[in-house]
């Protein structure tokens, strides 16, 4: 996520492990709990519900149909088909297209 997207209360997927090749593991559906801040070496972090300390915002994804499906396929069991349906409908609504996903 970008620094400008980090807002307290925003639901996100946090990826506990992100490899250099971009592979992501250990997803957690959570909520941003603080404004972002920059560490001395330049990494931008924020707090999230369920983890202590700051986490890199580069390990966060906004809740979208795609991020929910990726997290579900990576083993996160708390994501329902209804979550994905609602995120898909929101995506199209934001684009000005009214759809109903069944």
C-alpha positions as CSV (number, residue, x, y, z in Angstrom):
1,X,0.0,0.0,0.0
2,X,1.0,3.6,-0.4
3,X,1.6,5.9,2.6
4,X,-1.4,8.0,1.5
5,X,-3.7,4.9,1.7
6,X,-2.8,4.2,5.4
7,X,-5.8,5.4,7.5
8,X,-6.8,4.2,10.9
9,X,-9.7,1.8,10.7
10,X,-9.0,0.6,7.1
11,X,-9.4,-3.1,6.7
12,X,-6.3,-4.8,5.1
13,X,-4.6,-8.1,4.4
14,X,-1.2,-8.2,6.2
15,X,1.3,-10.7,4.7
16,X,3.6,-11.9,7.5
17,X,6.3,-13.1,5.0
18,X,7.1,-11.4,1.7
19,X,10.0,-13.0,-0.3
20,X,12.3,-11.0,-2.5
21,X,10.7,-12.6,-5.6
22,X,7.3,-11.3,-4.5
23,X,5.8,-14.5,-3.1
24,X,3.6,-13.8,0.0
25,X,2.8,-16.1,2.9
26,X,1.0,-16.1,6.3
27,X,-1.9,-13.7,5.5
28,X,-3.9,-12.0,8.2
29,X,-7.2,-10.1,7.7
30,X,-6.9,-7.1,10.0
31,X,-7.4,-3.4,10.5
32,X,-4.9,-0.5,10.5
33,X,-4.5,0.8,14.1
34,X,-2.2,3.8,13.7
35,X,-1.0,6.5,11.3
36,X,2.2,5.5,9.5
37,X,5.7,6.6,10.5
38,X,9.1,6.3,9.0
39,X,12.0,4.4,10.6
40,X,15.5,5.6,10.5
41,X,16.5,3.6,7.4
42,X,13.4,4.8,5.5
43,X,11.0,1.9,5.9
44,X,7.4,3.2,6.5
45,X,5.5,1.2,9.1
46,X,2.1,1.3,10.9
47,X,0.4,-0.6,13.7
48,X,-2.3,-3.2,12.9
49,X,-4.7,-5.0,15.1
50,X,-3.3,-8.4,16.1
51,X,0.4,-7.6,15.9
52,X,2.6,-5.7,18.3
53,X,4.9,-3.0,17.0
54,X,4.9,-1.6,13.5
55,X,4.6,-3.6,10.3
56,X,5.9,-2.5,6.9
57,X,3.2,-1.0,4.8
58,X,4.7,-2.8,1.9
59,X,3.4,-6.0,3.5
60,X,-0.2,-4.6,3.5
61,X,-2.8,-5.0,0.7
62,X,-6.1,-3.1,0.6
63,X,-9.1,-5.3,0.8
64,X,-10.1,-6.2,-2.7
65,X,-11.6,-9.2,-4.4
66,X,-8.1,-10.1,-5.6
67,X,-6.4,-9.7,-2.2
68,X,-9.1,-11.7,-0.5
69,X,-8.8,-14.5,-3.1
70,X,-5.0,-14.5,-2.8
71,X,-5.3,-14.7,1.0
72,X,-7.9,-17.5,0.9
73,X,-5.7,-19.5,-1.5
74,X,-2.8,-19.0,0.8
75,X,-4.7,-20.7,3.6
76,X,-6.6,-17.9,5.4
77,X,-9.8,-19.6,6.4
78,X,-11.7,-16.6,7.8
79,X,-12.5,-15.2,4.4
80,X,-15.9,-16.2,3.1
81,X,-17.4,-16.3,-0.4
82,X,-19.6,-13.4,0.8
83,X,-16.5,-11.3,1.5
84,X,-15.2,-11.9,-2.0
85,X,-18.7,-11.2,-3.5
86,X,-19.0,-7.9,-1.6
87,X,-15.4,-6.8,-2.6
88,X,-16.2,-7.7,-6.3
89,X,-19.4,-5.7,-6.3
90,X,-17.6,-2.7,-4.7
91,X,-14.9,-2.9,-7.3
92,X,-17.4,-2.6,-10.1
93,X,-19.5,0.0,-8.3
94,X,-16.4,2.2,-7.9
95,X,-16.0,2.0,-11.7
96,X,-19.6,3.1,-12.2
97,X,-20.9,-0.4,-13.2
98,X,-23.8,-1.9,-11.2
99,X,-23.5,-5.7,-11.0
100,X,-24.9,-8.3,-8.7
101,X,-22.6,-11.3,-8.1
102,X,-24.4,-14.4,-7.2
